[in-house]
């Protein structure tokens, strides 16, 4: 049975996709990072900042591994000037470093079978920073660049690589800060006037894991349901001028 590994159980969209794919007869493994589990899926406990642990995990999956989904870590609330050394280190490890090592391990493993996909399930904050979360945004942006290089490195070996920028969901609103108003009235920033549910990305992830998505290899996919198109004139009772 084909296997997909989700590297972080703290992201609700990743957990929702894990449940969805199990219902589609995928074998699903979910890495424990302090989030929520999924009944019936395999559990792993891999240090994403340790290359040897990642290589061992890939070896344990064998030829069943067909995809790796690497979600962005939870947001870090700190400005650049206000962050201490420990937050800088955490941002680097949870952002760029874990992504680099995970992609390298997954790419080399699946390349031996000349098939598979690597999906960075990230955030619009790769290109639209939130004022108090630049450390988090830097990690997202670094991963975005990484996935472009990964598509070049592993595309010739049969591996498709994608960077998915999701929009704001209900569980993200806790990240609202004093700098910027991106989270203010977040629901009204969507054409549908409501925030998407975590389950909204599950079908897209299923497609990207399939061979049919090969034409999109290397793509940055903005899957935010039109949120960034908001111009500020779409609130209830306000007519465009």
MOJO-V366985 format. One record per residue. N is the residue number from 1. RES is the residue in one letter. SS is DSSP state (H for helix, E for strand, C for the rest). PHI is phi as a letter, one per 20 degrees, with the letter a starting at -180 (* if undefined). D_LAST is the distance of its C-alpha to the last C-alpha in Angstrom with 2 decimals. Layout:
{{N;RES;SS;PHI;D_LAST} {N;RES;SS;PHI;D_LAST}}
This chain:
{{1;X;C;*;55.55} {2;X;C;f;52.61} {3;X;E;d;51.44} {4;X;E;c;48.14} {5;X;E;d;48.20} {6;X;E;e;45.37} {7;X;C;e;46.07} {8;X;C;b;44.40} {9;X;C;e;44.45} {10;X;C;e;42.06} {11;X;C;e;38.88} {12;X;H;g;37.90} {13;X;H;f;36.32} {14;X;H;f;39.60} {15;X;H;f;41.69} {16;X;H;f;39.71} {17;X;H;f;40.22} {18;X;H;f;43.89} {19;X;H;f;44.33} {20;X;H;f;42.56} {21;X;H;f;44.73} {22;X;H;f;47.85} {23;X;H;f;47.06} {24;X;C;d;46.84} {25;X;C;m;50.39} {26;X;C;e;49.61} {27;X;E;e;51.90} {28;X;E;c;49.69} {29;X;E;d;50.62} {30;X;E;c;48.60} {31;X;E;e;49.31} {32;X;C;f;49.86} {33;X;C;c;47.81} {34;X;C;n;47.77} {35;X;C;e;45.21} {36;X;C;d;45.74} {37;X;C;e;48.18} {38;X;C;c;48.11} {39;X;C;g;51.13} {40;X;C;n;53.06} {41;X;C;e;51.65} {42;X;E;f;53.78} {43;X;E;d;53.43} {44;X;E;c;53.81} {45;X;C;c;54.07} {46;X;C;d;53.49} {47;X;C;f;52.83} {48;X;C;f;49.98} {49;X;C;d;51.06} {50;X;C;c;54.56} {51;X;H;f;55.11} {52;X;H;f;58.46} {53;X;H;f;57.09} {54;X;H;f;54.31} {55;X;H;f;56.85} {56;X;H;f;59.08} {57;X;H;f;56.29} {58;X;H;f;55.49} {59;X;H;f;59.21} {60;X;H;f;59.44} {61;X;H;f;56.76} {62;X;H;m;58.74} {63;X;H;e;57.69} {64;X;H;f;55.63} {65;X;E;f;52.70} {66;X;E;d;49.87} {67;X;E;a;46.89} {68;X;E;c;45.85} {69;X;E;d;42.56} {70;X;E;d;41.99} {71;X;E;f;39.24} {72;X;C;f;37.83} {73;X;C;f;39.67} {74;X;C;g;38.19} {75;X;C;f;35.92} {76;X;C;d;37.74} {77;X;C;e;36.23} {78;X;C;a;37.24} {79;X;C;e;35.91} {80;X;C;f;37.79} {81;X;C;f;39.36} {82;X;C;d;40.30} {83;X;C;e;41.83} {84;X;C;e;45.62} {85;X;H;f;47.79} {86;X;H;f;48.02} {87;X;H;f;44.27} {88;X;H;f;44.11} {89;X;H;f;46.97} {90;X;H;f;45.44} {91;X;H;f;42.14} {92;X;H;f;44.16} {93;X;H;f;46.43} {94;X;H;f;43.89} {95;X;H;e;41.34} {96;X;H;f;42.77} {97;X;H;f;46.47} {98;X;H;f;46.43} {99;X;H;f;44.08} {100;X;H;f;46.29} {101;X;H;f;49.50} {102;X;H;f;48.22} {103;X;H;f;46.84} {104;X;H;f;50.07} {105;X;H;f;52.31} {106;X;H;f;50.42} {107;X;H;f;50.06} {108;X;H;f;53.72} {109;X;H;f;54.90} {110;X;H;f;52.91} {111;X;H;f;53.59} {112;X;C;f;57.22} {113;X;C;d;56.29} {114;X;C;l;53.69} {115;X;C;a;51.04} {116;X;C;p;48.39} {117;X;E;b;44.92} {118;X;E;c;43.60} {119;X;E;c;40.17} {120;X;E;e;38.58} {121;X;E;e;36.35} {122;X;E;d;34.26} {123;X;E;b;30.86} {124;X;H;f;27.50} {125;X;H;f;28.92} {126;X;H;f;30.91} {127;X;C;d;27.89} {128;X;C;c;25.65} {129;X;C;f;28.11} {130;X;C;e;27.94} {131;X;C;g;28.99} {132;X;C;e;32.13} {133;X;C;c;33.07} {134;X;H;f;33.64} {135;X;H;f;37.15} {136;X;H;f;35.89} {137;X;H;f;33.21} {138;X;H;f;35.95} {139;X;H;f;38.01} {140;X;H;f;35.23} {141;X;H;f;34.61} {142;X;H;f;38.37} {143;X;H;f;38.67} {144;X;H;g;35.94} {145;X;H;f;38.02} {146;X;H;g;41.16} {147;X;H;f;40.04} {148;X;H;f;39.38} {149;X;H;f;42.92} {150;X;H;f;44.30} {151;X;H;f;43.00} {152;X;H;f;44.96} {153;X;H;f;48.03} {154;X;H;d;48.36} {155;X;H;g;46.65} {156;X;C;f;49.88} {157;X;C;d;51.73} {158;X;C;n;49.79} {159;X;C;d;47.42} {160;X;E;e;43.66} {161;X;E;c;41.48} {162;X;E;c;37.87} {163;X;E;d;35.42} {164;X;E;d;33.00} {165;X;E;d;30.05} {166;X;E;e;29.18} {167;X;C;e;26.28} {168;X;C;f;26.57} {169;X;C;d;28.73} {170;X;H;g;29.88} {171;X;H;f;32.95} {172;X;H;e;31.00} {173;X;H;f;29.19} {174;X;H;f;32.40} {175;X;H;e;31.55} {176;X;C;g;28.76} {177;X;C;c;29.56} {178;X;C;e;28.74} {179;X;C;d;27.37} {180;X;C;n;23.89} {181;X;C;c;21.73} {182;X;C;g;21.90} {183;X;C;e;23.72} {184;X;C;f;21.68} {185;X;C;l;20.18} {186;X;H;g;21.47} {187;X;H;f;21.40} {188;X;H;f;17.63} {189;X;H;e;17.29} {190;X;C;e;18.84} {191;X;C;g;17.35} {192;X;C;e;20.21} {193;X;C;m;19.37} {194;X;C;b;22.95} {195;X;C;f;25.02} {196;X;C;f;27.50} {197;X;C;e;31.14} {198;X;H;g;33.78} {199;X;H;f;35.16} {200;X;H;f;32.06} {201;X;H;e;33.50} {202;X;H;f;37.03} {203;X;H;f;36.76} {204;X;H;f;35.23} {205;X;H;f;38.10} {206;X;H;g;40.58} {207;X;H;f;39.28} {208;X;H;f;39.39} {209;X;C;f;42.96} {210;X;C;e;43.95} {211;X;H;f;45.20} {212;X;H;f;42.38} {213;X;H;e;40.03} {214;X;H;g;42.16} {215;X;H;f;39.72} {216;X;H;e;37.24} {217;X;C;g;39.86} {218;X;C;n;38.47} {219;X;C;f;34.84} {220;X;E;e;32.32} {221;X;E;d;30.61} {222;X;E;e;27.33} {223;X;E;d;27.82} {224;X;C;d;25.07} {225;X;C;l;23.46} {226;X;C;n;20.16} {227;X;H;g;19.83} {228;X;H;f;19.22} {229;X;H;e;16.19} {230;X;C;g;14.28} {231;X;C;d;11.28} {232;X;C;n;11.12} {233;X;C;d;8.09} {234;X;C;d;10.54} {235;X;C;f;12.74} {236;X;C;g;14.11} {237;X;C;n;12.59} {238;X;C;d;9.13} {239;X;C;e;6.39} {240;X;C;f;3.79} {241;X;C;d;0.00}}
